[in-house]
């Protein structure tokens, strides 16, 4: 009777080995990253919600810049436990003309 489970076990094992290999590969390719206290403070100072804004047209004529900020702060209850989610994001998209 255990014979029908062998192909299923092989597939699960193959998926586990592939996942482990991918995790190791991704870990080796990832950089150290950096933690900057100024950036941490800026994320803590964000207001809740999504905000989009751009530079004034005359401020930087050579660079058009669009900025976005997002903050989501929620408390979620699940099985008698409470989890606080605090997500912050600051993004910048800049187009600049390059002359050669």
DSSP file (Angstrom, degrees, kcal/mol; ACC not computed):
  #  RESIDUE AA STRUCTURE BP1 BP2  ACC     N-H-->O    O-->H-N    N-H-->O    O-->H-N    TCO  KAPPA ALPHA  PHI   PSI    X-CA   Y-CA   Z-CA
    1    1 A X    >         0   0    0      0, 0.0     3,-0.8     0, 0.0     4,-0.3   0.000 360.0 360.0 360.0 -28.7    0.0    0.0    0.0
    2    2 A X  T >>  +     0   0    0      1,-0.2     3,-1.1     2,-0.1     4,-0.5   0.661 360.0  85.6 -72.4 -11.5    2.8    2.6    0.5
    3    3 A X  H >> S+     0   0    0      1,-0.2     3,-1.3     2,-0.2     4,-0.5   0.859  81.3  56.6 -59.5 -39.5    3.8    2.4   -3.1
    4    4 A X  H <> S+     0   0    0     -3,-0.8     4,-0.6     1,-0.2    -1,-0.2   0.754 103.5  56.7 -64.9 -20.6    1.3    5.0   -4.4
    5    5 A X  H <> S+     0   0    0     -3,-1.1     4,-2.7    -4,-0.3    -1,-0.2   0.612  86.1  80.9 -84.8 -11.5    2.7    7.5   -2.0
    6    6 A X  H <X S+     0   0    0     -3,-1.3     4,-2.5    -4,-0.5     5,-0.2   0.935  91.9  47.0 -63.3 -47.7    6.3    7.2   -3.3
    7    7 A X  H  X S+     0   0    0     -4,-0.5     4,-2.1     1,-0.2    -1,-0.2   0.901 114.3  48.9 -61.2 -37.6    5.7    9.5   -6.4
    8    8 A X  H  X S+     0   0    0     -4,-0.6     4,-2.4     2,-0.2    -2,-0.2   0.920 111.4  48.9 -65.4 -43.6    4.1   12.1   -4.1
    9    9 A X  H  X S+     0   0    0     -4,-2.7     4,-2.5     1,-0.2    -2,-0.2   0.879 110.3  51.9 -63.8 -37.9    6.9   11.9   -1.6
   10   10 A X  H  X S+     0   0    0     -4,-2.5     4,-2.6     2,-0.2    -1,-0.2   0.902 110.2  48.4 -65.5 -40.8    9.4   12.3   -4.4
   11   11 A X  H  X S+     0   0    0     -4,-2.1     4,-2.4     2,-0.2    -2,-0.2   0.920 112.9  47.1 -65.3 -43.5    7.7   15.4   -5.7
   12   12 A X  H  X S+     0   0    0     -4,-2.4     4,-2.3     2,-0.2    -2,-0.2   0.915 113.7  48.6 -64.5 -41.9    7.5   16.9   -2.2
   13   13 A X  H  X S+     0   0    0     -4,-2.5     4,-2.5     2,-0.2    -2,-0.2   0.905 111.1  49.9 -63.6 -42.0   11.2   16.1   -1.6
   14   14 A X  H  X S+     0   0    0     -4,-2.6     4,-2.5     1,-0.2    -2,-0.2   0.907 111.2  49.0 -63.9 -41.6   12.1   17.6   -5.0
   15   15 A X  H  X S+     0   0    0     -4,-2.4     4,-2.4     2,-0.2    -1,-0.2   0.892 111.6  50.1 -64.3 -38.8   10.2   20.8   -4.2
   16   16 A X  H  X S+     0   0    0     -4,-2.3     4,-2.4     2,-0.2    -2,-0.2   0.917 111.9  46.7 -66.1 -43.0   11.8   21.0   -0.7
   17   17 A X  H  X S+     0   0    0     -4,-2.5     4,-2.5     2,-0.2    -2,-0.2   0.907 113.1  49.5 -65.8 -41.5   15.3   20.6   -2.2
   18   18 A X  H  X S+     0   0    0     -4,-2.5     4,-2.5     2,-0.2    -2,-0.2   0.913 112.1  48.4 -63.6 -42.3   14.6   23.2   -4.9
   19   19 A X  H  X S+     0   0    0     -4,-2.4     4,-2.4     2,-0.2    -2,-0.2   0.906 112.2  48.5 -64.2 -41.7   13.3   25.6   -2.3
   20   20 A X  H  X S+     0   0    0     -4,-2.4     4,-2.2     2,-0.2    -2,-0.2   0.912 112.3  49.1 -64.0 -42.8   16.3   25.1   -0.1
   21   21 A X  H  X S+     0   0    0     -4,-2.5     4,-2.5     1,-0.2    -2,-0.2   0.906 111.3  49.0 -63.8 -42.2   18.6   25.6   -3.0
   22   22 A X  H  X S+     0   0    0     -4,-2.5     4,-3.0     2,-0.2     5,-0.2   0.912 110.0  51.6 -64.2 -41.8   16.9   28.8   -4.1
   23   23 A X  H  X S+     0   0    0     -4,-2.4     4,-2.1     2,-0.2    -2,-0.2   0.904 111.9  46.7 -62.4 -41.0   17.0   30.2   -0.5
   24   24 A X  H  X S+     0   0    0     -4,-2.2     4,-1.9     2,-0.2    -2,-0.2   0.923 113.7  48.1 -66.0 -43.5   20.8   29.5   -0.4
   25   25 A X  H  X S+     0   0    0     -4,-2.5     4,-1.7     1,-0.2    -2,-0.2   0.926 113.2  47.3 -62.6 -45.7   21.3   31.1   -3.8
   26   26 A X  H  X S+     0   0    0     -4,-3.0     4,-1.4     1,-0.2    -1,-0.2   0.877 110.5  53.3 -65.2 -36.9   19.3   34.1   -2.9
   27   27 A X  H  < S+     0   0    0     -4,-2.1    -1,-0.2    -5,-0.2    -2,-0.2   0.861 109.5  47.8 -65.9 -35.9   21.1   34.5    0.4
   28   28 A X  H  < S+     0   0    0     -4,-1.9    -1,-0.2     1,-0.2    -2,-0.2   0.822 113.8  46.9 -73.6 -31.2   24.5   34.4   -1.3
   29   29 A X  H  < S+     0   0    0     -4,-1.7    -2,-0.2    -5,-0.2    -1,-0.2   0.681  92.1  96.8 -84.5 -18.2   23.4   37.0   -3.9
   30   30 A X  S  < S-     0   0    0     -4,-1.4     2,-0.1    -5,-0.2    -3,-0.0  -0.445  71.8-128.6 -74.5 144.8   21.8   39.4   -1.4
   31   31 A X        -     0   0    0     -2,-0.1    -1,-0.1     1,-0.1    -2,-0.0  -0.227  24.2-102.6 -83.5 177.7   23.9   42.3   -0.2
   32   32 A X        -     0   0    0      1,-0.1    -1,-0.1    -2,-0.1    -2,-0.1   0.828  52.5-156.1 -69.5 -32.8   24.6   43.4    3.3
   33   33 A X        -     0   0    0      1,-0.0     2,-0.3     2,-0.0    -1,-0.1  -0.160   9.1-113.5  76.1 178.4   22.1   46.3    3.1
   34   34 A X        -     0   0    0      2,-0.0     2,-0.5    -2,-0.0    -1,-0.0  -0.995   9.1-143.8-150.7 152.7   22.4   49.2    5.4
   35   35 A X        -     0   0    0     -2,-0.3     2,-0.5     4,-0.0     3,-0.1  -0.980  16.8-172.1-121.3 121.1   20.5   50.8    8.2
   36   36 A X     >  -     0   0    0     -2,-0.5     4,-2.2     1,-0.1     3,-0.4  -0.957  19.2-149.5-116.3 123.0   20.4   54.6    8.4
   37   37 A X  H  > S+     0   0    0     -2,-0.5     4,-2.5     1,-0.2     5,-0.2   0.828  98.6  58.2 -62.9 -31.5   18.9   56.2   11.4
   38   38 A X  H  > S+     0   0    0      2,-0.2     4,-2.1     1,-0.2    -1,-0.2   0.906 107.9  46.4 -63.5 -40.2   17.8   59.2    9.3
   39   39 A X  H  > S+     0   0    0     -3,-0.4     4,-2.3     2,-0.2    -2,-0.2   0.891 110.9  52.3 -68.3 -39.5   15.8   56.9    7.1
   40   40 A X  H  X S+     0   0    0     -4,-2.2     4,-2.0     2,-0.2    -2,-0.2   0.918 111.0  47.5 -61.4 -42.9   14.3   55.1   10.1
   41   41 A X  H  X S+     0   0    0     -4,-2.5     4,-1.6     2,-0.2    -2,-0.2   0.892 110.1  52.6 -65.2 -39.6   13.2   58.5   11.5
   42   42 A X  H  < S+     0   0    0     -4,-2.1     4,-0.4     1,-0.2    -2,-0.2   0.902 109.8  48.7 -63.7 -40.2   11.7   59.6    8.2
   43   43 A X  H >< S+     0   0    0     -4,-2.3     3,-0.8     1,-0.2    -1,-0.2   0.876 110.5  51.2 -66.8 -36.6    9.7   56.4    8.0
   44   44 A X  H 3< S+     0   0    0     -4,-2.0    -1,-0.2     1,-0.2    -2,-0.2   0.804 107.2  54.6 -69.2 -27.8    8.4   56.9   11.5
   45   45 A X  T 3< S+     0   0    0     -4,-1.6    -1,-0.2    -5,-0.1    -2,-0.2   0.508  82.0 116.6 -84.9  -4.6    7.4   60.5   10.7
   46   46 A X    <   -     0   0    0     -3,-0.8     2,-0.2    -4,-0.4    -3,-0.0  -0.339  65.0-125.9 -64.8 143.3    5.2   59.5    7.8
   47   47 A X        -     0   0    0      1,-0.1     2,-0.2     2,-0.0     4,-0.1  -0.570  35.7 -94.7 -81.8 154.4    1.5   60.2    8.0
   48   48 A X  S    S+     0   0    0     -2,-0.2     2,-0.2    22,-0.1    24,-0.2  -0.519  87.5  41.8 -74.0 135.9   -0.9   57.3    7.4
   49   49 A X  E    S-A   71   0A   0     22,-2.2    22,-1.6    -2,-0.2     2,-0.5  -0.701  92.8 -61.6 124.6-176.2   -2.2   57.0    3.9
   50   50 A X  E     -A   70   0A   0     -2,-0.2     2,-0.4    20,-0.2    20,-0.2  -0.932  47.2-176.3-111.0 128.3   -0.8   57.3    0.3
   51   51 A X  E     -A   69   0A   0     18,-2.8    18,-2.4    -2,-0.5     2,-0.4  -0.990   7.2-172.2-129.0 133.6    0.6   60.6   -0.8
   52   52 A X  E     +A   68   0A   0     -2,-0.4     2,-0.3    16,-0.2    16,-0.2  -0.983  17.3 155.2-121.8 134.2    1.9   61.6   -4.3
   53   53 A X  E     -A   67   0A   0     14,-2.4    14,-3.7    -2,-0.4     2,-0.3  -0.988  21.2-154.8-153.7 159.9    3.6   64.8   -5.0
   54   54 A X  E     -A   66   0A   0     -2,-0.3    12,-0.2    12,-0.2     3,-0.1  -0.892  31.7 -90.1-133.9 163.6    6.1   66.3   -7.5
   55   55 A X        -     0   0    0     10,-1.6    10,-0.1    -2,-0.3    -1,-0.0  -0.334  53.5 -92.2 -70.1 154.4    8.6   69.1   -7.6
   56   56 A X    >>  -     0   0    0      1,-0.1     4,-0.9     8,-0.0     3,-0.8  -0.345  35.7-117.0 -64.0 150.1    7.5   72.5   -8.8
   57   57 A X  T 34 S+     0   0    0      1,-0.2    -1,-0.1     2,-0.2    -2,-0.1   0.819 112.6  41.5 -63.3 -31.9    8.0   73.0  -12.5
   58   58 A X  T 34 S+     0   0    0      1,-0.1     3,-0.4     2,-0.1    -1,-0.2   0.592  97.9  76.8 -91.7  -9.9   10.5   75.9  -12.0
   59   59 A X  T <4 S+     0   0    0     -3,-0.8     2,-0.3     1,-0.3    -2,-0.2   0.958 115.9   4.9 -67.8 -51.3   12.5   74.3   -9.1
   60   60 A X    ><  +     0   0    0     -4,-0.9     3,-1.2     3,-0.2    -1,-0.3  -0.740  66.2 176.1-134.0  84.4   14.5   71.8  -11.1
   61   61 A X  T 3  S+     0   0    0     -3,-0.4    -1,-0.1    -2,-0.3     3,-0.1   0.788  82.1  53.3 -64.6 -24.8   13.9   72.3  -14.8
   62   62 A X  T 3  S+     0   0    0      1,-0.2    35,-1.2    34,-0.1     2,-0.4   0.664 112.1  45.8 -83.3 -14.6   16.5   69.6  -15.7
   63   63 A X  E <   - B   0  96A   0     -3,-1.2     2,-0.5    33,-0.2    33,-0.2  -0.959  64.1-161.9-134.5 116.5   15.0   67.0  -13.5
   64   64 A X  E     - B   0  95A   0     31,-2.2    31,-2.6    -2,-0.4     2,-0.4  -0.844  21.3-171.9 -92.0 129.5   11.3   66.1  -13.2
   65   65 A X  E     - B   0  94A   0     -2,-0.5   -10,-1.6    29,-0.2     2,-0.5  -0.983  16.9-166.7-132.3 131.8   10.7   64.2  -10.0
   66   66 A X  E     -AB  54  93A   0     27,-2.9    27,-2.6    -2,-0.4     2,-0.3  -0.973  13.6-165.8-115.5 127.7    7.7   62.3   -8.7
   67   67 A X  E     -AB  53  92A   0    -14,-3.7   -14,-2.4    -2,-0.5     2,-0.3  -0.855   5.9-174.5-114.5 149.7    7.6   61.3   -5.0
   68   68 A X  E     -AB  52  91A   0     23,-2.2    23,-2.8    -2,-0.3     2,-0.4  -0.997   3.2-174.9-140.3 144.2    5.3   58.9   -3.2
   69   69 A X  E     -AB  51  90A   0    -18,-2.4   -18,-2.8    -2,-0.3     2,-0.4  -0.996   3.2-176.2-138.6 146.2    4.9   57.9    0.4
   70   70 A X  E     -AB  50  89A   0     19,-2.5    19,-2.5    -2,-0.4     2,-0.4  -1.000   4.9-180.0-142.1 137.0    2.8   55.3    2.0
   71   71 A X  E     -AB  49  88A   0    -22,-1.6   -22,-2.2    -2,-0.4     2,-0.4  -0.981   0.7-178.5-140.4 130.9    2.1   54.3    5.6
   72   72 A X  E     + B   0  87A   0     15,-2.7    15,-2.9    -2,-0.4     2,-0.5  -0.993   3.7 176.7-128.6 122.4   -0.2   51.6    6.7
   73   73 A X  E     + B   0  86A   0     -2,-0.4     2,-0.3    13,-0.2    13,-0.2  -0.966  15.0 152.5-131.7 115.4   -0.6   50.9   10.4
   74   74 A X  E     - B   0  85A   0     11,-2.5    11,-3.3    -2,-0.5     2,-0.5  -0.946  36.7-139.5-140.2 157.2   -3.1   48.3   11.6
   75   75 A X  E     - B   0  84A   0     -2,-0.3     2,-0.5     9,-0.2     9,-0.2  -0.992  23.7-168.1-118.3 125.5   -3.7   45.9   14.5
   76   76 A X  E     - B   0  83A   0      7,-3.1     7,-3.0    -2,-0.5     2,-0.4  -0.951   8.5-151.3-118.7 129.8   -5.0   42.5   13.5
   77   77 A X  E     + B   0  82A   0     -2,-0.5     2,-0.3     5,-0.2     5,-0.2  -0.848  20.2 169.5-100.3 136.2   -6.4   39.9   15.9
   78   78 A X  E >   - B   0  81A   0      3,-3.0     3,-1.5    -2,-0.4    -2,-0.0  -0.913  65.8 -18.6-150.8 117.3   -6.0   36.2   15.1
   79   79 A X  T 3  S-     0   0    0     -2,-0.3     3,-0.1     1,-0.3    -1,-0.0   0.877 127.7 -47.5  55.1  44.3   -6.7   33.3   17.4
   80   80 A X  T 3  S+     0   0    0      1,-0.3     2,-0.3     0, 0.0    -1,-0.3   0.474 119.7 103.8  80.8   1.3   -6.6   35.3   20.5
   81   81 A X  E <   -B   78   0A   0     -3,-1.5    -3,-3.0     2,-0.0     2,-0.4  -0.872  59.8-142.5-115.0 150.1   -3.3   37.1   19.6
   82   82 A X  E     -B   77   0A   0     -2,-0.3     2,-0.4    -5,-0.2    -5,-0.2  -0.929  12.3-167.5-114.1 137.6   -2.9   40.6   18.4
   83   83 A X  E     -B   76   0A   0     -7,-3.0    -7,-3.1    -2,-0.4     2,-0.6  -0.979  11.0-147.3-123.0 132.8   -0.4   41.6   15.7
   84   84 A X  E     -B   75   0A   0     -2,-0.4     2,-0.5    -9,-0.2    -9,-0.2  -0.888  11.6-162.7-101.1 126.2    0.6   45.2   14.9
   85   85 A X  E     +B   74   0A   0    -11,-3.3   -11,-2.5    -2,-0.6     2,-0.4  -0.938  12.5 174.0-109.7 124.7    1.5   45.9   11.3
   86   86 A X  E     +B   73   0A   0     -2,-0.5     2,-0.5   -13,-0.2   -13,-0.2  -0.904   7.0 173.8-132.5 102.9    3.4   49.1   10.6
   87   87 A X  E     +B   72   0A   0    -15,-2.9   -15,-2.7    -2,-0.4     2,-0.4  -0.939   3.7 179.8-116.1 130.2    4.5   49.4    7.0
   88   88 A X  E     -B   71   0A   0     -2,-0.5     2,-0.4   -17,-0.2   -17,-0.2  -0.975   1.9-178.3-129.7 144.7    6.1   52.5    5.5
   89   89 A X  E     -B   70   0A   0    -19,-2.5   -19,-2.5    -2,-0.4     2,-0.4  -0.992   9.1-174.3-145.6 132.2    7.4   53.2    2.0
   90   90 A X  E     +B   69   0A   0     -2,-0.4     2,-0.3   -21,-0.2   -21,-0.2  -0.998  17.0 177.6-125.0 128.3    9.1   56.2    0.5
   91   91 A X  E     -B   68   0A   0    -23,-2.8   -23,-2.2    -2,-0.4     2,-0.4  -0.939  13.5-165.6-132.9 153.0    9.7   56.1   -3.3
   92   92 A X  E     -B   67   0A   0     -2,-0.3     2,-0.5   -25,-0.2   -25,-0.2  -0.999   3.9-171.7-138.9 135.9   11.2   58.4   -5.9
   93   93 A X  E     -B   66   0A   0    -27,-2.6   -27,-2.9    -2,-0.4     2,-0.4  -0.989  15.8-178.4-125.4 120.3   11.0   58.3   -9.6
   94   94 A X  E     -B   65   0A   0     -2,-0.5     2,-0.5   -29,-0.2   -29,-0.2  -0.974  14.8-165.8-128.2 132.3   13.2   60.9  -11.4
   95   95 A X  E     +B   64   0A   0    -31,-2.6   -31,-2.2    -2,-0.4     2,-0.4  -0.968  14.8 177.9-112.7 127.4   13.6   61.6  -15.1
   96   96 A X  E     -B   63   0A   0     -2,-0.5     2,-0.4   -33,-0.2   -33,-0.2  -0.995  27.6-126.2-133.6 134.2   16.6   63.7  -16.1
   97   97 A X        -     0   0    0    -35,-1.2     2,-0.5    -2,-0.4    -2,-0.0  -0.624  23.7-154.4 -78.5 132.4   17.7   64.7  -19.6
   98   98 A X        -     0   0    0     -2,-0.4     2,-0.4     2,-0.0    -1,-0.0  -0.932   4.6-160.9-111.3 127.8   21.3   63.8  -20.3
   99   99 A X              0   0    0     -2,-0.5    -2,-0.0     1,-0.1     0, 0.0  -0.888 360.0 360.0-108.2 136.4   23.2   65.8  -22.9
  100  100 A X              0   0    0     -2,-0.4    -1,-0.1     0, 0.0    -2,-0.0   0.417 360.0 360.0-110.3 360.0   26.3   64.4  -24.4
